[in-house]
Amino acid sequence: MSRTIGTVLIANRGEIALRVARSCREMGVRSVAVYSTADRDSAVVRYADEAVHIGPAPARRSYLYVPNLIEAALRTGADAVHPGYGFLSEDPDFAQVCAENGLAFIGPRPEVMECVGDKARVRSLMGAAGLPLLPGSDGSVPTLADAEEIAAEIGYPVIVKAAAGGGGRGIEVARDRAELQEAFRRTTALARQVFGIGDVYLEKFVAAARHVEVQLLCDEHGAAVHLGERDCSLQRRNQKLVEESPSPALSDGLRAELGRYALTGARAVGYTGAGTMEFLVDDDGALTFMEINGRIQVEHPVTEMMTGIDLVKEQIRVAAGETLGFGQDDVRPRGAALECRINAEDPAAGFRPTPGRLELFRPPGGPGVRIDSGFAQGDSVPPNYDSLVAKLVVWAPTRQDAIERASRGLAEFAVDGPGIATTIPLLRRLLTHPAFVRGEHTTRFVDELMAGRRPAEEEEREPQCL
């Protein structure tokens, strides 16, 4: 059923809020920004067609406070709500409240969100649909005794995961029974505290693999396409630092297999809108399903640079009940793209957040360079939220060209202010590391580098490095 979307309330902040507002403007759709007291001077407040104050700095009293968001939407005549990522973007209750108030939620239907948000449940569903899984539990694990039994069966090490949540939180590795007891207790408690649901599940832990995800777009009329993959292996403690496409670890055959699995999984849960299917790929090229993310992701510009498709516009069109205007054969990724996350954090101090005033903020430019940021010079990075300052996204004809362009962009990027440190020096170090340049890094690469150990890939190939 088609519906008119003339005004979108953006229930988020920072760079993703500004990103959504820009697509709205190009579509002739009004945008309404919301802001907390801490964000009253933010870029999206200046850019959006209208802005509404929704509460004080603590997120639970502003960006997570649903009554104020709904009131802002109704008061400004919004037809739809875009949740961005984080905050309420994967909350089926929020999507349901939007629907009950006559607001189109720009994302999957509430029942689909509830399904994909339960990682233990969706793991079982994907297994039933024929997707390859790591050995592990069938659904959530109710007791420690059950966890110990499963771990003994599949063998240590195992990984304990919260069934709800995301962003790398609620994940612990256990290498023996004693560690499992602690991991089970901590993960359950954190999941209950942070996500409101204490359910956890178990999988066999893979120490070193490639983290590869597939971007999906699905409409309400049964059409579904995948837009290629993003390799997110360069991460620290499950927090992504650099994403790229295409993955240097995939053959054409493996890439096609990933796309087929992603579409099969999406259809199995009746997915609509933009979403991502995440996989692990081991050294032997074996694929295993990880999870579905039912939202736009931080790294979505990588896919946009590769395909030329505006994912936010497509989200809005799907929410309006339109059909996808293209098929799988029309999606032709080209060249190579790479994204670096620039956070106000000090890697040398355990990635401690370093909020403060940006007295100097001078992003790079030039061919093939895109900057997504919610800040300008003179703005302050508040201490209340995520420390993401900007995303440097580049495109080039080849992977080597993209690495060189990103390195150039990082060298040009000037960010400074009292007490502010950023991840730029670490990113420059990562992009020039021989193992990354060769495309042979895995998910453990950054942690080993930060721990002062030489990444395994480099050790194994030391003669070639000298």
ROGUNU-307654 format. One line per 3 residues: number of its first residue (from 1); their letters; for each residue x, y, z of N, C-alpha, C. Coordinates in steps of 0.2 Angstrom, whole numbers. Layout:
N
NUM	A	X/Y/Z/X/Y/Z/X/Y/Z | ...
# end
This chain:
466
1	MSR	4/-6/0/0/0/0/4/6/0 | 3/11/-5/7/17/-5/5/22/0 | 9/26/3/7/31/7/12/37/6
4	TIG	9/43/8/13/49/6/18/50/12 | 24/52/11/29/54/16/31/61/14 | 28/66/18/30/73/16/35/76/21
7	TVL	35/73/27/39/75/33/42/69/37 | 48/69/38/51/64/42/54/67/48 | 52/64/54/56/66/60/62/61/61
10	IAN	67/64/62/74/60/63/75/59/71 | 74/53/73/74/51/80/81/49/82 | 86/53/80/93/52/82/97/58/82
13	RGE	103/58/82/108/64/83/114/63/78 | 119/67/78/125/67/75/125/66/68 | 130/62/66/131/62/58/125/58/55
16	IAL	123/53/58/117/50/54/111/54/54 | 110/58/59/104/63/58/105/68/52 | 111/70/52/112/75/46/112/71/40
19	RVA	115/65/40/114/61/33/107/60/31 | 103/58/36/96/57/34/93/64/31 | 94/69/35/91/76/33/93/78/26
22	RSC	99/76/24/102/78/17/98/74/12 | 97/68/13/93/64/8/86/66/8 | 83/68/13/76/71/14/76/77/9
25	REM	81/81/10/80/87/6/81/86/-1 | 85/81/-3/85/80/-11/79/77/-13 | 75/74/-9/69/71/-11/63/75/-10
28	GVR	64/81/-8/59/86/-7/54/84/-1 | 57/81/4/54/79/10/56/83/16 | 52/86/20/54/90/25/57/86/31
31	SVA	62/88/34/65/85/39/64/88/46 | 63/85/51/62/88/58/68/84/62 | 72/88/65/78/86/69/75/86/76
34	VYS	77/82/81/76/82/88/83/83/91 | 83/86/97/90/87/100/89/88/108 | 94/85/111/94/86/118/98/93/120
37	TAD	98/95/126/101/101/128/108/101/126 | 111/95/126/119/95/125/120/96/117 | 115/95/113/115/95/106/112/101/103
40	RDS	110/106/107/106/112/105/110/116/99 | 116/115/99/120/119/93/122/114/88 | 120/108/87/123/104/83/121/105/76
43	AVV	125/102/71/124/103/64/117/102/61 | 114/96/63/108/94/61/103/99/63 | 103/102/69/99/107/71/99/113/66
46	RYA	105/115/64/105/121/60/103/119/53 | 103/112/51/102/110/44/95/109/43 | 92/105/47/85/102/46/80/108/45
49	DEA	74/106/42/69/111/41/66/114/48 | 66/109/53/63/111/59/67/107/64 | 67/110/70/71/106/76/67/107/82
52	VHI	67/101/86/63/101/92/67/99/98 | 67/103/103/70/101/109/66/95/113 | 70/90/115/66/84/117/68/82/124
55	GPA	73/86/127/75/84/134/82/86/136 | 84/84/142/91/86/144/96/81/141 | 102/81/143/107/77/140/107/70/140
58	PAR	105/67/146/105/60/147/100/57/142 | 103/52/138/99/49/132/92/46/135 | 92/43/141/86/40/143/80/46/144
61	RSY	82/52/145/77/57/146/76/62/139 | 80/59/134/79/63/128/78/58/122 | 84/56/119/83/52/113/80/45/114
64	LYV	80/43/120/77/36/122/70/37/125 | 68/44/126/61/45/129/56/45/124 | 52/40/123/48/39/117/42/44/117
67	PNL	39/46/123/33/50/123/35/57/120 | 41/59/121/43/66/119/45/66/111 | 47/60/109/48/59/102/42/59/98
70	IEA	37/55/100/31/55/97/27/61/97 | 27/65/103/24/71/103/27/76/98 | 34/76/97/37/80/93/35/79/85
73	ALR	34/72/84/32/70/77/25/73/76 | 21/72/80/14/74/79/13/81/79 | 17/85/83/16/92/83/19/95/77
76	TGA	24/92/74/27/95/68/24/92/61 | 19/88/62/15/85/56/19/80/52 | 24/76/56/28/71/52/23/65/50
79	DAV	25/63/45/21/57/42/25/50/44 | 32/51/45/36/45/46/42/47/51 | 45/42/54/50/42/59/56/38/56
82	HPG	62/42/55/68/38/54/72/37/60 | 74/31/62/77/30/68/85/31/68 | 88/31/62/95/31/61/98/24/63
85	YGF	103/24/67/106/18/70/107/19/77 | 107/14/81/108/15/88/101/17/91 | 102/19/97/96/22/101/90/17/100
88	LSE	85/19/96/79/15/96/78/12/89 | 83/11/85/83/9/78/81/2/78 | 82/-2/83/80/-9/83/75/-11/88
91	DPD	71/-6/90/67/-7/96/60/-8/93 | 57/-15/93/51/-16/90/45/-12/93 | 46/-11/100/41/-7/103/40/0/101
94	FAQ	46/3/99/46/10/97/42/10/90 | 44/5/86/41/4/79/33/3/80 | 31/-1/85/24/-2/86/21/5/88
97	VCA	24/8/92/21/15/95/20/20/89 | 25/20/85/25/24/79/19/22/75 | 18/16/73/12/14/69/5/15/73
100	ENG	5/14/79/-1/16/83/-3/23/83 | 2/28/81/1/35/81/1/37/74 | 0/32/69/-1/34/62/6/37/59
103	LAF	11/35/62/18/37/59/21/31/55 | 23/31/49/27/26/46/34/25/49 | 36/20/51/42/18/54/47/16/48
106	IGP	52/20/47/57/19/42/62/13/44 | 59/7/43/63/1/45/58/-5/44 | 61/-11/46/56/-17/46/50/-16/50
109	RPE	45/-21/49/39/-21/53/41/-23/60 | 37/-21/65/39/-23/72/40/-30/73 | 36/-34/70/36/-42/71/43/-44/68
112	VME	45/-41/63/51/-43/60/57/-41/64 | 57/-35/66/62/-32/71/63/-36/77 | 57/-38/80/57/-43/86/61/-49/84
115	CVG	59/-52/79/63/-58/77/70/-58/76 | 72/-53/72/79/-52/70/83/-49/76 | 80/-46/81/83/-43/87/85/-49/92
118	DKA	81/-55/91/83/-60/96/88/-65/92 | 94/-64/93/100/-67/90/100/-74/90 | 97/-77/96/97/-84/97/92/-87/93
121	RVR	86/-83/93/80/-86/89/82/-86/81 | 85/-80/79/86/-79/72/92/-84/70 | 96/-86/74/101/-91/73/98/-98/71
124	SLM	93/-100/75/89/-106/74/85/-105/67 | 82/-100/66/79/-99/59/83/-99/53 | 89/-96/54/94/-96/48/96/-104/47
127	GAA	97/-107/52/99/-114/52/94/-118/48 | 87/-117/50/82/-120/47/81/-118/39 | 83/-112/38/83/-110/31/89/-113/26
130	GLP	94/-116/30/99/-119/26/106/-115/26 | 106/-110/30/112/-106/31/117/-110/35 | 123/-109/34/128/-113/38/129/-109/45
133	LLP	130/-113/50/130/-110/57/137/-113/60 | 140/-109/65/145/-112/69/141/-117/74 | 145/-122/76/142/-126/81/140/-122/87
136	GSD	135/-123/90/132/-119/96/126/-121/99 | 123/-117/103/116/-119/105/111/-118/100 | 105/-121/101/99/-121/97/95/-116/101
139	GSV	95/-109/100/91/-105/104/95/-102/110 | 92/-99/114/95/-96/120/96/-102/125 | 101/-100/130/103/-105/135/101/-103/142
142	PTL	96/-107/145/93/-104/151/97/-105/157 | 102/-109/158/106/-110/164/113/-111/163 | 117/-110/168/124/-111/167/126/-119/166
145	ADA	122/-123/169/123/-130/168/122/-132/161 | 116/-129/158/115/-130/150/121/-128/146 | 124/-122/148/129/-119/144/136/-123/145
148	EEI	137/-126/151/143/-131/152/142/-137/148 | 136/-139/148/134/-145/144/136/-144/136 | 133/-139/134/134/-137/127/142/-136/125
151	AAE	145/-132/130/152/-131/128/156/-137/128 | 155/-142/133/158/-148/133/157/-152/126 | 151/-151/124/149/-155/117/153/-152/111
154	IGY	153/-145/111/156/-142/105/164/-141/106 | 166/-141/112/173/-139/113/175/-132/114 | 179/-131/119/182/-124/120/187/-122/115
157	PVI	188/-115/114/184/-110/117/177/-109/114 | 173/-106/118/166/-104/116/165/-97/117 | 160/-94/114/159/-87/114/151/-86/117
160	VKA	151/-83/122/144/-81/125/141/-75/123 | 136/-75/120/133/-69/117/126/-67/120 | 125/-61/121/118/-58/122/113/-59/117
163	AAG	108/-62/118/103/-63/112/100/-56/110 | 100/-51/114/98/-44/112/104/-40/111 | 103/-34/109/108/-29/108/112/-29/102
166	GGG	118/-26/102/122/-25/97/128/-21/98 | 132/-18/93/137/-14/94/143/-17/97 | 144/-23/97/149/-27/100/149/-28/108
169	RGI	143/-26/111/142/-27/118/139/-33/119 | 140/-36/125/137/-42/127/140/-48/124 | 147/-48/123/150/-54/120/156/-56/124
172	EVA	157/-62/126/163/-64/130/165/-71/128 | 172/-72/128/175/-78/126/177/-82/132 | 176/-88/132/177/-93/137/182/-98/135
175	RDR	188/-99/138/192/-104/135/192/-111/140 | 189/-110/145/188/-116/149/182/-116/153 | 180/-121/158/174/-121/162/174/-115/166
178	AEL	180/-113/170/180/-108/174/178/-101/171 | 181/-100/165/180/-94/162/172/-94/159 | 170/-100/158/163/-100/155/158/-98/161
181	QEA	160/-100/167/155/-98/173/155/-90/174 | 161/-87/173/161/-80/174/158/-76/168 | 160/-79/162/157/-76/156/149/-76/156
184	FRR	147/-82/158/139/-83/158/136/-78/163 | 139/-77/168/137/-73/174/137/-65/171 | 143/-63/169/144/-56/167/139/-55/161
187	TTA	139/-59/156/135/-57/150/128/-57/151 | 125/-62/155/118/-62/157/117/-55/161 | 121/-53/166/119/-47/170/120/-41/165
190	LAR	125/-41/161/125/-35/156/119/-35/152 | 117/-40/149/112/-40/144/105/-38/147 | 104/-40/154/98/-38/157/99/-31/159
193	QVF	104/-28/161/105/-21/162/104/-17/156 | 108/-18/151/108/-14/145/103/-15/140 | 101/-21/139/96/-23/134/89/-25/137
196	GIG	89/-26/143/82/-27/146/81/-35/146 | 84/-39/143/83/-46/142/90/-49/143 | 90/-54/148/96/-57/150/98/-63/146
199	DVY	94/-65/141/95/-71/137/102/-71/134 | 105/-77/134/112/-78/130/112/-84/126 | 116/-85/122/117/-91/118/124/-92/117
202	LEK	126/-98/115/133/-100/114/135/-102/107 | 141/-100/105/144/-103/99/151/-105/100 | 153/-109/95/161/-110/95/164/-104/93
205	FVA	170/-102/97/173/-96/96/178/-97/90 | 178/-93/85/183/-93/80/188/-88/81 | 194/-89/83/199/-84/85/201/-79/80
208	AAR	202/-81/74/204/-77/68/200/-79/62 | 196/-74/59/192/-75/53/191/-68/50 | 188/-68/45/185/-62/41/178/-61/43
211	HVE	177/-54/45/170/-52/47/167/-49/40 | 163/-52/37/160/-50/30/153/-49/31 | 150/-43/29/143/-42/29/140/-40/22
214	VQL	134/-42/21/131/-41/15/125/-36/16 | 125/-31/12/120/-26/12/113/-28/8 | 108/-27/11/101/-29/8/97/-24/7
217	LCD	92/-24/2/87/-20/1/81/-24/-1 | 75/-23/3/69/-28/2/63/-23/2 | 58/-24/-3/52/-20/-2/46/-24/0
220	EHG	41/-21/1/35/-24/4/31/-29/-1 | 34/-29/-8/31/-32/-13/34/-39/-15 | 39/-41/-11/43/-47/-12/49/-46/-16
223	AAV	51/-40/-18/57/-39/-21/63/-38/-16 | 69/-42/-18/75/-41/-13/81/-41/-18 | 86/-37/-16/92/-37/-19/98/-37/-14
226	HLG	104/-39/-16/109/-38/-11/114/-33/-15 | 117/-29/-11/122/-24/-14/129/-25/-13 | 131/-31/-13/138/-33/-12/140/-33/-4
229	ERD	146/-34/-3/148/-35/4/153/-30/6 | 153/-29/13/158/-25/16/162/-29/21 | 169/-29/21/173/-32/25/175/-28/31
232	CSL	173/-30/37/174/-26/43/179/-30/48 | 184/-33/45/188/-37/49/193/-33/54 | 194/-27/52/198/-22/56/194/-19/61
235	QRR	194/-22/67/190/-20/72/194/-22/79 | 192/-18/84/195/-19/91/189/-21/96 | 190/-27/99/185/-29/103/178/-29/101
238	NQK	177/-31/95/171/-31/91/168/-24/89 | 172/-19/90/171/-12/88/174/-11/81 | 170/-10/76/173/-9/69/177/-2/69
241	LVE	183/-3/66/187/3/65/187/5/57 | 188/0/53/189/2/46/184/-4/42 | 181/-1/37/177/-6/33/178/-5/26
244	ESP	178/-10/22/180/-9/15/176/-14/10 | 176/-12/4/172/-16/-1/176/-15/-8 | 177/-21/-11/175/-28/-10/180/-31/-5
247	SPA	178/-36/-2/182/-39/3/188/-43/-1 | 194/-41/1/200/-44/-2/201/-52/-1 | 196/-54/4/197/-62/6/192/-66/1
250	LSD	188/-63/-3/183/-67/-6/185/-68/-14 | 183/-74/-16/183/-76/-23/177/-74/-26 | 176/-73/-32/170/-72/-35/164/-77/-34
253	GLR	167/-83/-33/162/-89/-32/159/-88/-24 | 164/-86/-20/162/-86/-13/157/-79/-12 | 159/-74/-16/155/-68/-16/148/-70/-18
256	AEL	147/-73/-23/140/-75/-26/137/-79/-21 | 140/-84/-17/137/-88/-12/135/-84/-6 | 139/-79/-4/137/-75/1/130/-71/-1
259	GRY	130/-68/-7/124/-65/-9/118/-69/-9 | 119/-75/-11/113/-80/-11/111/-82/-4 | 115/-83/1/114/-84/8/110/-78/11
262	ALT	113/-72/9/110/-66/12/102/-66/10 | 101/-66/4/94/-66/1/90/-71/4 | 92/-77/5/88/-83/7/86/-81/15
265	GAR	91/-79/19/90/-77/25/85/-72/26 | 85/-66/22/81/-61/22/74/-63/21 | 73/-67/16/66/-70/14/63/-74/19
268	AVG	68/-78/23/65/-82/28/62/-79/34 | 64/-72/35/61/-68/40/56/-63/38 | 55/-63/31/50/-58/28/53/-51/29
271	YTG	60/-50/28/63/-43/29/61/-38/24 | 60/-32/26/59/-26/22/63/-20/24 | 65/-16/19/69/-11/20/77/-12/20
274	AGT	81/-8/22/88/-9/22/90/-13/28 | 94/-18/27/97/-22/32/104/-25/30 | 107/-29/35/113/-32/34/113/-39/37
277	MEF	116/-43/33/117/-50/35/125/-51/36 | 126/-53/42/134/-53/44/136/-61/44 | 142/-62/42/145/-68/41/152/-68/44
280	LVD	155/-74/46/162/-75/47/164/-80/41 | 170/-78/39/173/-82/33/180/-84/36 | 181/-91/36/188/-93/39/193/-94/34
283	DDG	199/-96/36/205/-97/31/203/-101/25 | 199/-106/27/197/-111/21/192/-109/17 | 189/-103/18/184/-100/14/177/-102/16
286	ALT	176/-106/22/170/-108/25/166/-102/27 | 160/-101/25/155/-96/28/151/-98/33 | 150/-94/38/145/-96/44/141/-89/45
289	FME	135/-90/46/130/-85/48/132/-82/55 | 132/-75/56/132/-72/62/126/-69/65 | 123/-64/61/117/-61/64/114/-56/58
292	ING	108/-54/59/105/-49/55/105/-42/59 | 107/-37/55/106/-30/58/100/-27/54 | 95/-26/58/89/-23/55/89/-15/55
295	RIQ	94/-12/53/94/-5/53/99/-3/47 | 99/4/46/105/7/42/111/6/47 | 117/5/44/123/4/48/128/10/47
298	VEH	132/11/52/137/16/52/141/16/45 | 143/10/43/147/9/37/143/9/30 | 137/11/30/133/10/24/136/15/18
301	PVT	140/20/20/142/24/14/147/20/10 | 150/15/12/155/11/8/151/8/2 | 145/5/4/141/2/-1/138/8/-6
304	EMM	136/14/-3/134/19/-8/139/21/-12 | 146/21/-10/151/23/-15/152/18/-20 | 151/12/-18/152/6/-23/147/6/-28
307	TGI	141/7/-26/135/6/-31/132/12/-33 | 133/18/-30/129/24/-32/122/24/-30 | 120/19/-26/113/19/-23/113/23/-16
310	DLV	108/27/-16/107/31/-9/103/26/-5 | 105/23/0/102/19/4/96/22/9 | 98/28/11/92/31/15/86/33/10
313	KEQ	88/35/4/82/37/0/78/30/-1 | 81/25/-2/78/18/-4/74/16/3 | 77/18/9/73/16/15/66/20/15
316	IRV	67/26/13/61/31/13/56/28/8 | 58/26/2/54/24/-3/50/18/-1 | 54/13/2/51/7/4/46/8/9
319	AAG	47/12/14/43/14/19/36/17/17 | 37/21/11/31/24/8/27/18/4 | 29/12/4/26/7/0/28/6/-7
322	ETL	33/10/-9/35/9/-16/39/3/-18 | 39/1/-24/43/-5/-26/50/-3/-27 | 55/-7/-26/62/-6/-28/62/-4/-36
325	GFG	66/1/-37/66/3/-44/71/0/-48 | 74/-6/-46/79/-9/-49/80/-16/-47 | 83/-20/-51/84/-28/-49/91/-29/-48
328	QDD	92/-36/-46/99/-38/-45/104/-36/-50 | 102/-37/-57/106/-36/-62/108/-29/-63 | 104/-24/-60/106/-17/-61/111/-15/-56
331	VRP	112/-19/-51/117/-18/-45/124/-20/-48 | 128/-15/-49/135/-16/-52/140/-13/-48 | 142/-16/-42/148/-12/-38/154/-12/-43
334	RGA	157/-6/-42/163/-5/-46/169/-2/-41 | 175/-3/-43/181/0/-40/182/-3/-33 | 184/1/-28/185/-1/-21/183/5/-17
337	ALE	180/4/-11/179/9/-6/181/7/1 | 182/12/5/185/11/11/183/17/16 | 181/15/22/178/19/27/183/19/34
340	CRI	185/25/36/188/25/43/184/29/48 | 183/26/53/179/29/59/184/33/63 | 183/40/63/187/44/67/183/46/73
343	NAE	185/44/79/182/45/85/186/49/90 | 183/53/94/186/57/99/188/52/105 | 193/48/104/196/43/109/203/43/108
346	DPA	206/41/114/214/40/114/216/33/114 | 218/30/109/220/23/108/225/22/113 | 230/26/115/235/25/119/233/24/126
349	AGF	227/27/128/224/26/135/218/22/135 | 219/16/131/213/11/131/207/14/128 | 208/18/123/202/21/119/197/25/124
352	RPT	200/28/128/196/33/133/193/38/129 | 187/40/130/184/45/126/187/52/128 | 187/56/123/190/63/124/186/68/122
355	PGR	180/69/125/175/75/122/178/82/123 | 176/87/120/178/93/121/176/98/115 | 179/104/115/177/108/110/182/107/104
358	LEL	179/107/98/183/106/92/186/113/89 | 191/115/92/194/122/90/197/122/83 | 199/116/81/201/115/74/197/109/71
361	FRP	194/110/66/191/104/63/191/105/55 | 196/102/52/197/104/45/197/97/41 | 191/95/38/191/88/35/195/89/28
364	PGG	197/83/25/200/83/19/195/83/13 | 198/84/7/193/84/1/197/81/-5 | 195/83/-10/198/80/-16/194/75/-19
367	PGV	197/72/-25/193/67/-29/191/61/-24 | 185/58/-25/184/52/-22/183/52/-14 | 183/58/-11/183/58/-4/176/61/-1
370	RID	173/57/3/166/59/6/167/59/14 | 165/65/17/165/65/24/158/66/27 | 156/61/31/150/61/35/152/63/42
373	SGF	149/69/44/150/71/51/144/75/54 | 143/75/60/138/80/63/141/86/66 | 148/87/65/151/92/68/154/97/63
376	AQG	155/103/66/159/108/62/164/112/67 | 169/116/64/173/119/69/170/123/74 | 172/123/80/168/127/85/163/123/89
379	DSV	161/117/86/156/113/90/160/109/95 | 156/107/100/159/102/105/156/95/105 | 161/91/106/159/84/106/157/82/113
382	PPN	150/81/114/148/80/121/150/74/124 | 151/73/131/153/67/134/147/62/135 | 141/64/133/135/60/134/134/54/130
385	YDS	137/54/124/135/50/118/141/47/115 | 140/43/110/145/40/106/151/45/104 | 157/43/104/162/48/102/164/48/95
388	LVA	160/46/90/161/46/83/161/54/81 | 166/56/78/167/63/76/165/63/68 | 168/59/65/167/59/57/169/52/54
391	KLV	166/51/48/168/45/44/172/48/38 | 178/45/37/181/47/31/180/41/26 | 176/42/20/175/37/16/178/39/9
394	VWA	181/34/6/184/36/-1/183/30/-6 | 183/32/-12/182/27/-17/188/28/-22 | 190/23/-25/195/23/-30/195/17/-35
397	PTR	198/17/-41/197/11/-45/200/5/-43 | 205/5/-38/208/-1/-36/208/-1/-28 | 209/-7/-25/210/-7/-18/216/-3/-16
400	QDA	222/-4/-19/228/0/-17/227/7/-18 | 223/9/-23/222/17/-24/218/19/-18 | 213/15/-16/208/17/-11/212/18/-4
403	IER	217/13/-3/221/14/3/225/20/3 | 228/21/-3/232/27/-3/228/34/-3 | 222/34/-5/218/40/-5/216/41/2
406	ASR	214/35/6/212/36/13/218/38/17 | 224/36/16/230/38/19/231/45/18 | 230/48/12/231/55/11/225/59/15
409	GLA	219/56/15/214/60/18/215/60/26 | 217/55/28/219/55/36/224/60/37 | 229/60/33/235/65/34/233/72/34
412	EFA	228/73/29/225/80/29/220/82/34 | 217/77/37/212/78/42/215/81/49 | 213/88/50/215/91/56/209/92/61
415	VDG	210/89/67/205/89/72/209/91/79 | 207/96/82/211/98/88/207/102/93 | 208/102/99/205/105/104/207/103/111
418	PGI	206/107/116/208/105/123/206/98/125 | 211/94/126/210/87/129/208/82/123 | 207/84/117/204/80/112/210/76/109
421	ATT	209/69/109/213/65/105/209/61/100 | 211/59/95/207/55/90/210/48/88 | 207/44/84/209/38/82/213/39/75
424	IPL	214/45/73/217/46/66/224/43/66 | 229/44/71/235/41/71/235/34/70 | 231/30/74/230/23/74/228/21/67
427	LRR	223/24/64/220/23/58/226/23/52 | 230/28/53/236/29/48/240/23/49 | 242/21/55/246/15/56/243/9/53
430	LLT	237/8/54/233/2/52/234/2/44 | 232/7/41/232/7/33/238/6/30 | 244/7/33/250/6/30/254/0/33
433	HPA	250/-4/37/253/-10/40/253/-16/34 | 259/-19/33/260/-24/28/254/-29/27 | 252/-31/33/247/-37/33/240/-34/30
436	FVR	239/-28/32/232/-25/29/233/-23/22 | 239/-20/20/240/-19/13/239/-25/9 | 242/-31/11/241/-37/8/234/-40/8
439	GEH	230/-37/12/223/-40/13/223/-46/17 | 227/-47/22/228/-54/25/226/-53/32 | 223/-47/34/222/-46/42/215/-50/43
442	TTR	214/-51/50/208/-55/52/205/-51/58 | 200/-53/61/197/-50/67/201/-49/73 | 207/-52/73/211/-52/79/217/-47/78
445	FVD	217/-45/72/223/-41/70/224/-35/75 | 219/-30/76/220/-24/79/222/-26/87 | 218/-30/90/219/-32/97/227/-34/98
448	ELM	229/-38/93/236/-40/94/241/-35/93 | 239/-30/88/244/-24/87/244/-20/93 | 238/-19/96/237/-14/102/240/-18/108
451	AGR	240/-24/109/243/-28/114/251/-28/114 | 254/-25/108/261/-25/107/264/-32/104 | 259/-36/102/261/-42/99/261/-41/91
454	RPA	265/-45/88/265/-44/81/260/-49/78 | 255/-46/74/249/-50/72/252/-56/68 | 248/-62/69/250/-68/67/252/-68/59
457	EEE	248/-64/56/249/-64/48/256/-62/47 | 258/-57/51/265/-54/49/270/-59/51 | 269/-62/57/274/-67/60/275/-72/55
460	ERE	270/-75/52/270/-80/47/274/-78/41 | 273/-72/39/276/-70/33/282/-65/34 | 285/-66/39/290/-61/41/296/-61/36
463	PQC	298/-67/33/303/-66/28/301/-62/22 | 295/-62/20/292/-58/14/292/-50/16 | 292/-49/23/291/-42/25/298/-38/25
466	L	303/-42/26/310/-40/27/313/-38/20
# end
